[in-house]
Amino acid sequence: MQETLLQQGLDITLFGMGVVFSFLLLLVIGTGIMSRIIVRNFPEPESIPSTRPSGLGDEARLRAIAKAAIEQHRKRK
């Protein structure tokens, strides 16, 4: 009786683990296929180069905006 119960438990455990493993394997394969289809049919748009020179001008402008916002917030109190 004991061996039969242990054998049944082991069989059910292995069957369940096999089902889960198979499902996860199909999920990984399906996700990979869908990813390839999406990349092939909807490629990333090419980036348009900026006409404005980037660099210190942008940083200085952002600092001025941040300072103005802080001053405005302090005046409200």
Beta strands, then each sheet from edge to edge (+ up, - down):
end
